[in-house]
Amino acid sequence: MSQVNPDAPVATPTDLLAAALDLVASEGWRTYSPLRLAQATGIGLAEACLQLPDQASLLRALGRRADIAMLDVSVDDLAAMTPKERLFELLMRRFDALEPARPALRRLQREGPPQAWLQGLGNVVHAVKLVVEATDAAAPGRRLPAGGALAFAYLGAGRAWLQDESPDKAATMAELDKRLDSIARFLR
């Protein structure tokens, strides 16, 4: 029976999603594979295939991670905000959560095939549904219109976010604010 060395460093699990996104950023969208992930991280090929077998699984996992971070806010805090403020807060929280993936998403923007864009659009549609649910939970009975307008606002702000190098994301916030104002004008 082996003895455990109490002074040995504690092994931490590899963040496979972050490692996969780093691979995409450095090597390209089309070259991602679970074999490359296993080689880069030292995990077994079976585990890499199970966790992130293809590019679509990367986008789904990234979407889930961003959604969880976006919704990690108190319902009471949201309830204290105006409807526009709630939308703005949630969508900016999602952009903040996506920040580490931005180099990979830029690579996807340049190289991604149509099916990758469809998967990404599916993530946006799901995120918008979550935003609408969260805003309704914060102000019951005042459900905001979901659908295309909010998705287009998010996608438009997303294009700005991909290019926004400022530390405070001023260009992203300005674009999102402008697009949310457009929705409000349309609804009036």
N, C-alpha and C positions, 0 to 999 in steps of 0.2 A: 504494500500500500504506500503510495507516494505522500510525501508531506507537502503541505501548502506553505509557500514562502510568504509570510505576512508583509515583507518589504517589496515584493514583486509588484510592478505596476498593474493596475486593474485594467483588463481589456475592456474596451468599450465597443459596443456594436457599431458596425459601419452603417452610416446613413446611405443606404443603397440608392435611394432616389437622388440625393445630392451627388453621389458619385456618378450615377448614370447621366445626370444633367451636365456635370463637368465633362464627361466624355463627349457628349453631343456638342458642347461648346467648343471643345478643342479639336475634335476629330471629324465632326460633321454629323448631320442628322441621318443620312443614309447608311453610315458605317456602324451605327449603334447595333449591338447584339448582346445577348446574355453572355456569350463567350468572352467578349471584350470586357464586360462588366466583371465577370469572374476573374479575368486576368488582372484587371486594374485594382480590384479590392482584395483578392486572395480568398474570396468565398468560393464555395463549391459551385460547379456549373449547374447542378440540380437546383440549388437555392436561387441562383440568379434567374434560371428559367421559370421557377415557381413565382418569384417576386415580380420581376420585370421582363417578361419574355419578348416584348417588342415595343416599338415606338408608341403604339396606342396605349399600352399599359403605363408607359411613362406619363403620358398626358392625363390619363385618368387619375393616377396617383398624385400628380401635381395639382390637379383640380381639387381632389379631396383635401389635400393639405392646405391649399389656399382657402377653401370653404371653411374648414375648421378654424383657421386663424381669423378669418373674416367675422365669424360668428362668436368668437371668444370675447363677448362684450355683454354687459349686464342689460337685461331687458329694461330695468329701471332707468339706466343711463339713456337708452334709446328713447324711452317714453318722454324724457325731458326735452327731446329735440323736436324741431319741426319736421314734417315729412321729407322735405328736401335735405335737411341736415342729416337725417337718418340714412337716406340713400347715399349721400356724399360720404358719410363716415364709414359705412359698410364697404362701399366700393373702393375707397382709398385704403382701408384695412386689407382688402384683397390684393391691391397692387403692392402694398408693403410686404405681404406674405410671399408674393411672387418675385420680389427683388433678387434673391439669390439665384433664381432661374433665368434672369433676364438675358445673360449671354447665350444660353441654350435656346431661348425663345427667339432671340434675334437670328440665330442660325436657322431655326425652323422657318422663320419668316422668309429667309433667302432661299432655302433649299427644300422646304417641306412639300411633299406631294399633296394633291387635293384631299386624299383621305385623311391626312394629318390635320388639315384645316377643318374638315368636317368634325373630327374628334374634338378639336379645340372649340369649335362652335357649340358642340354638345356640352362641353364644360361651361361655356358662357350661359347657355340656356338654363342649365341646372343652377348655376350661381345666381342668375336673375330670379329664378323661382325661390331660392333660399332668401334672397334679399326681400322679396315681396312678403314671404312668410314672416320674416323677422320684423319687418316694419309693421305688419298687421298685429303681431304679438305685442309690439310696443304701443300700438294705438288701436285696440280692438274696434272693429266696425268702421275703420277708416282705411280699408285696404286700398293700396295704390294700384292703379292700372299696371298690369304686368306687360308682358309681351314684347313686341318688337321694338318699341320706342326705347325702353330701358336697355335692352340688349344692344341696340345701335349706339346709345350713349356710352355704354361701357366699352364697346369695341372701338369707337372713335377716340375715347380717352386712352384706351390701350395703345393705339398707334402713337399717340403723343408720349405715353409713358415709355415705350420702347426706345424713344429717341431722347428722352429727358435726362440729361446728365447732372442737373442741379441737385444739390444735397437735400433741398427741401421739396423737390418735385413740384415747383411752382407752375411749370408749363402743364403738367398733368392735371394739377388741381384746377387751373384756369380752364382747361379744355373740358373737364368733367363738369365744372360749375356752369359753363356756357351751355353744354348739352342738356343738363338737368333743367336749366332755365327754359330751353327750347321745348322740352316736354311739358313743363308747367304752362307755357303760353299756349301750346297745342290743346291742352286739356281744358283751358278756360273757355 
